[in-house]
Amino acid sequence: MSTDKLIKDFEAVAGKENVMTSETDRHSYSYDAAVLDSVMPALVVRPGDSEALGKCVKLCNDNGLPLTVRGAGTNLSGGTIPHPGGVVVLTNGLSRILEINEEDMYAVVEPGVVTAQFAAEVAARGLFYPPDPGSQAVSTLGGNVAENAGGLRGLKYGVTKDYVMGVDFWDVNGELVKSGSRTVKCVSGYNLSGLMIASEGTLGVFDKIILKLIPPAQAAKSMMAIFPSMKAASETVAAIIASKIVPATLEMMDNFTIRTVENFRGAGLPTDAEALLLIEVDGHPAQVEDEAVVVERICKENGATELKVAKDAAERDAVWQARRDALPALAKLRPTCVLEDATVPRSKIPAMIEALDEIAGKLDLTIGTFGHAGDGNLHPTILTDKRDKAEWERVEKGIDMIFERALALGGTLSGEHGIGLAKSKYLEGETSPGTLKYARRMKSVLDPKGILNPGKIIG
Ligand SMILES: Cc1cc2nc3c(=O)[nH]c(=O)nc-3n(C[C@H](O)[C@H](O)[C@H](O)COP(=O)(O)OP(=O)(O)OC[C@H]3O[C@@H](n4cnc5c(N)ncnc54)[C@H](O)[C@@H]3O)c2cc1C
């Protein structure tokens, strides 16, 4: 079929103004937040409703056109880098919150709803949606489900998968598949919603998502503990968990990140501290008071030189703003910033920290480390310049070494950023040849022409 005819077909489905073919438009959707080469799609389409979305999927399949569905494009693993000559389908035309049910505590949303806007709407009704990726101001709920996004509250509240009650999605033939339900329990048929979580646009295109909501905590207390070494800080993480206290948030920053964040905004962080733990406990007010006392004791027993407790909402916000500044502050230092999310069992955090130091020293790389220490999910962030070929080769070697080490410690390639294009070459190392064969067989049945986000996850 001619390109002109195809464009006309997409225009008939989505409206002329929602089909983009100019070089500028196509360039805008040729890359995402991962540090990977961009790839130009043939066209970009923005369906405005559910029916148009389904028809776009069918049109792509009928014509054998690779389809990459895109929310905000903030993923860090190349999940929205299009296939050469493929179609990018945007979800920002499907951004309605369809229902917030306060009585049964769930919501039904379209995939293009922005995460923070949704959380704010829910909060205004006195309910709580915990998943809070650092990108929440722009990321979409569809992208969050497709990546199984985490965030600062993963330790106590879990990640996106823990809030998905159902997903309606368009299969590759443009047929609507409904899975899950608005009920707390549902075991009708295969758990297709589970299959869709973290599928990165390779198995179906989400049309609607049913999300669980919970009551908010009545009280919270945020603390900043200052440590003389990363080792002491990481041992404290293990000790807090071992004490059977589960903080809502337990984050870590190394000295390099602390200094960089302080230069970025001047948040009053102690620049001479070798490591910081940022901790929040929440729940019933009495429980919060008790847990804060225990956390303070454990921090001191493990070498904390100081523990500052936020006195009011402004101080609490300042603590968490400092943590959210970590990535933008580091990213300003050099032209290229590679944010990784190798994750290890919590008890192995000290060993992983040691490994990161060793890798940085051996390859002469600048690595700032921060992350969700309570989840074992560190974000070693390599600051570099991709145009410097010799340095970039060392960075690639460093990334290989980070993953090798994480796997050797019993960890995983990704705690929350997904596999996409960036990590598919490592996946067999974490799983097995049989796992990849199984996944490829499943994909070939559900998407026989291989048009749904080709190349992602399974190569
Ligand atoms: C500054 C920054 C901070 C971040 N912090 C975090 C963090 O704390 N925790 C975390 O987990 N991640 C984080 N991320 C990564 C990223 O924001 C998440 O992966 C997020 O879930 C992506 O959402 P998105 O809307 O941008 O999706 P996109 O990047 O547009 O897409 C992600 C994947 O989802 C697929 N997809 C999108 N919509 C659909 C749909 N309707 N149906 C099927 N598949 C779909 C895409 O094809 C792609 O494979 C961060 C990224 C940045 C840039």
The ligand as an SDF file (V2000), in Angstrom:
LIG
                    3D

 53 58  0  0  0  0  0  0  0  0999 V2000
   13.5160   12.2560   35.8120 C   0  0  0  0  0  0  0  0  0  0  0  0
   12.9810   10.8500   35.7750 C   0  0  0  0  0  0  0  0  0  0  0  0
   12.6890   10.2230   36.9690 C   0  0  0  0  0  0  0  0  0  0  0  0
   12.1740    8.9240   36.9480 C   0  0  0  0  0  0  0  0  0  0  0  0
   11.8870    8.3240   38.1340 N   0  0  0  0  0  0  0  0  0  0  0  0
   11.3750    7.0730   38.1390 C   0  0  0  0  0  0  0  0  0  0  0  0
   11.0650    6.4220   39.3810 C   0  0  0  0  0  0  0  0  0  0  0  0
   11.2440    6.9820   40.4570 O   0  0  0  0  0  0  0  0  0  0  0  0
   10.5570    5.1800   39.3230 N   0  0  0  0  0  0  0  0  0  0  0  0
   10.3240    4.5480   38.1250 C   0  0  0  0  0  0  0  0  0  0  0  0
    9.8410    3.4260   38.1320 O   0  0  0  0  0  0  0  0  0  0  0  0
   10.6300    5.1260   36.9570 N   0  0  0  0  0  0  0  0  0  0  0  0
   11.1360    6.3720   36.9250 C   0  0  0  0  0  0  0  0  0  0  0  0
   11.4410    6.9630   35.7280 N   0  0  0  0  0  0  0  0  0  0  0  0
   11.2020    6.2320   34.4700 C   0  0  0  0  0  0  0  0  0  0  0  0
    9.8480    6.5280   33.7970 C   0  0  0  0  0  0  0  0  0  0  0  0
    9.3400    7.7810   34.1590 O   0  0  0  0  0  0  0  0  0  0  0  0
    8.8240    5.4450   34.0830 C   0  0  0  0  0  0  0  0  0  0  0  0
    9.2270    4.2520   33.4400 O   0  0  0  0  0  0  0  0  0  0  0  0
    7.3930    5.7650   33.6490 C   0  0  0  0  0  0  0  0  0  0  0  0
    6.5510    4.7060   34.0290 O   0  0  0  0  0  0  0  0  0  0  0  0
    7.2350    5.9770   32.1450 C   0  0  0  0  0  0  0  0  0  0  0  0
    5.9700    6.5770   31.8980 O   0  0  0  0  0  0  0  0  0  0  0  0
    5.6870    7.2930   30.5080 P   0  0  0  0  0  0  0  0  0  0  0  0
    4.2980    7.7630   30.4910 O   0  0  0  0  0  0  0  0  0  0  0  0
    6.7310    8.3020   30.2350 O   0  0  0  0  0  0  0  0  0  0  0  0
    5.8260    6.0690   29.5080 O   0  0  0  0  0  0  0  0  0  0  0  0
    6.6290    5.9870   28.1520 P   0  0  0  0  0  0  0  0  0  0  0  0
    8.0730    6.2600   28.4020 O   0  0  0  0  0  0  0  0  0  0  0  0
    5.9560    6.7880   27.1250 O   0  0  0  0  0  0  0  0  0  0  0  0
    6.4420    4.4610   27.8230 O   0  0  0  0  0  0  0  0  0  0  0  0
    7.0130    3.4580   28.6240 C   0  0  0  0  0  0  0  0  0  0  0  0
    6.6540    2.0850   28.0650 C   0  0  0  0  0  0  0  0  0  0  0  0
    5.2580    1.9220   28.2080 O   0  0  0  0  0  0  0  0  0  0  0  0
    4.6510    1.5700   26.9640 C   0  0  0  0  0  0  0  0  0  0  0  0
    3.3240    2.1540   26.9730 N   0  0  0  0  0  0  0  0  0  0  0  0
    2.9720    3.4500   27.1660 C   0  0  0  0  0  0  0  0  0  0  0  0
    1.6460    3.5940   27.1030 N   0  0  0  0  0  0  0  0  0  0  0  0
    1.1330    2.3570   26.8600 C   0  0  0  0  0  0  0  0  0  0  0  0
   -0.1810    1.8520   26.6400 C   0  0  0  0  0  0  0  0  0  0  0  0
   -1.2510    2.6410   26.6350 N   0  0  0  0  0  0  0  0  0  0  0  0
   -0.3170    0.5280   26.3860 N   0  0  0  0  0  0  0  0  0  0  0  0
    0.7430   -0.3040   26.3760 C   0  0  0  0  0  0  0  0  0  0  0  0
    2.0070    0.1240   26.5520 N   0  0  0  0  0  0  0  0  0  0  0  0
    2.1970    1.4450   26.7910 C   0  0  0  0  0  0  0  0  0  0  0  0
    5.5940    2.1610   25.9240 C   0  0  0  0  0  0  0  0  0  0  0  0
    5.4930    1.5060   24.6820 O   0  0  0  0  0  0  0  0  0  0  0  0
    6.9550    1.9370   26.5750 C   0  0  0  0  0  0  0  0  0  0  0  0
    7.4050    0.6410   26.3300 O   0  0  0  0  0  0  0  0  0  0  0  0
   11.9770    8.2530   35.7090 C   0  0  0  0  0  0  0  0  0  0  0  0
   12.2760    8.9000   34.5140 C   0  0  0  0  0  0  0  0  0  0  0  0
   12.7800   10.1810   34.5350 C   0  0  0  0  0  0  0  0  0  0  0  0
   13.0910   10.8450   33.2300 C   0  0  0  0  0  0  0  0  0  0  0  0
  1  2  1  0
  2  3  1  0
  2 52  2  0
  3  4  2  0
  4  5  1  0
  4 50  1  0
  5  6  2  0
  6  7  1  0
  6 13  1  0
  7  8  2  0
  7  9  1  0
  9 10  1  0
 10 11  2  0
 10 12  1  0
 12 13  2  0
 13 14  1  0
 14 15  1  0
 14 50  1  0
 15 16  1  0
 16 17  1  0
 16 18  1  0
 18 19  1  0
 18 20  1  0
 20 21  1  0
 20 22  1  0
 22 23  1  0
 23 24  1  0
 24 25  2  0
 24 26  1  0
 24 27  1  0
 27 28  1  0
 28 29  2  0
 28 30  1  0
 28 31  1  0
 31 32  1  0
 32 33  1  0
 33 34  1  0
 33 48  1  0
 34 35  1  0
 35 36  1  0
 35 46  1  0
 36 37  1  0
 36 45  1  0
 37 38  2  0
 38 39  1  0
 39 40  1  0
 39 45  2  0
 40 41  1  0
 40 42  2  0
 42 43  1  0
 43 44  2  0
 44 45  1  0
 46 47  1  0
 46 48  1  0
 48 49  1  0
 50 51  2  0
 51 52  1  0
 52 53  1  0
M  END
$$$$
